Amino acid sequence: MKHSLSRKILSVMLCVVLVALCVVPAFAKDSKANHPILYVEGFNGAPLYKDGTEKLFMPDMDDLTGTITSLITTLAKFAAKKNLAKLQGDINGQAAAYDEFIDAVIDAAAGVFGTFACDEHGNSIDAGIDVLDIDRFGNCNQIDQSNIKEAVIAETGNALGKDMVYYFTYDWRMSLIDTAAKLADAIEQIKADTGYDKVSLVGMSMGGALINTYTTIYGTGSVCNLTMSSSAFQGLQYIGEIFNGQMEIDGDLLGELIDDFLSENVQLSSILGYSNVYKTLLNDMNTAFKYDMEGTSALGAADGEGTEPKNKIKNNLLIPYFAYLPGMWTFVPDKYYESAIDYVFGPTARIGESADLVAKLDMYHLVQANTKNNLTNALKNGVTLSIVSHYNTHIAPVTPVSKNLTGDVTIETVGTSAGATTAPIGECFEFDYEQALYPEKNYISPDFMIDASTCMFPDYTWFIKDMKHMEFDPKEEGNNCDLFIWLSNTTEQLTIDSDELYPQFLMYDRELKRLSCFYTPGDVNYDDDWTLVDVRHAMRLAEGLDEMNVNLEAAADMNRDKAVTDDDANNILNMIVAFQSLDYLPDEEID
């Protein structure tokens, strides 16, 4: 690696510029709230309870373990019966085995979801089900008494004042049109409590769809800022596919997700994570889906001899436990909506008995389809807007499209970013890929996985690589709450160019709990080279002579101990020496 004098001079100049920029923190440590901030929670932001005492959803891990374990037992019996019938060429015997298996899956689902089902009109069958009052609405002085878990809410209160930071949650099963009225009441209460005439809204996951609904119906007269955090305001493509009857499970990918989330549960992990049993189960479920929708022709019955589709999964699982929940339709993207309505409510009798429910769904999807106009009008009215999207993590691989989409485990990046062009999960764009729009400015991520130029608002959209859905860390553990505190507390429209600390593309080290810009270890001045300037800069950081920020720490922290010391500077120097020594070797020796 040969370094010219001019390049070294340029490195020094860049280092000086970077230090000058970094001594100004993103927000002052003694900052106060510029306005009240309301975090609008998402799907299951707080558990559902029956009559305020019995927790219904989410089920406890022990309950889920029991349900899945019982299914494993059912699978063993089913596999033996199905395989024997297949060896004997008995199509009807195979069909009987699949019918029994499908019935068992539906019964298991009923045990988990049946307790909070809605009727054909979209009303809760049990009127006593809701979130607790302490979970529904409050400020950060009350949050310790509630079930609200997101660290970013508490950290915002700690940073800006607990009396100025609020939370709002709700029964996610219900229509967001109705819930928006309750959100309007909460906003008016905040205004009365604080004396401010405008509130900053942070939509978390499903909460982003709710604040979009609220501003569409009630306008932005009481709103100064909108922040979308991993928001479902554009729906989820795989939910759209499921509501169109397109289910196809990828056993390998789903197994990885199971391992990731349930590895601490030894019993369930040993059953699902460290064996091939779950793959057999999921492959059989794929065949079961096909058999249920196509009849015995899917099992090899000759033309004209196949039985009619059963559609048990659709009629006895999808519709009563999911499609009758108005809130679930929040997650159906507009492009899937009409065909989903036809698939679920197509029969004349069903569309008639659920006409009032479909009318509610139509109202919401008019809101979703009008998102860009609504947010554009908000901007025109002086409301500031920011959108934060995550990527590079698999989402649930349960439909044909989902196994190829990059996301945050729960929602696809294309949805949370309002339209980014993304490479398939685990891949990059082709080397000759050209940015789709706005060639005068770069909107392509450093890893060549995201093209943000196709977003609704590319200059107001940030991306975080490797951060999972709602994965916030307390201040003593990590720094990823800081971005959202900065965005939600702004009084002016921020852009991806507003602060060197927060460029458009960020990366999250899940081991160190560290959010930073993209960096090369040892390149402390970010000039795409390793020089003695980097060593000197690391030494100054280690001695406290230069002000630290996370981007400098990430690049200089060679041993990844979340601190910059003389050892890190020495490691950078050793790396420079090693690479420079290669410059004096013949090319054939390097090869």
Disulfide bonds with the S-S distance in Angstrom:
none
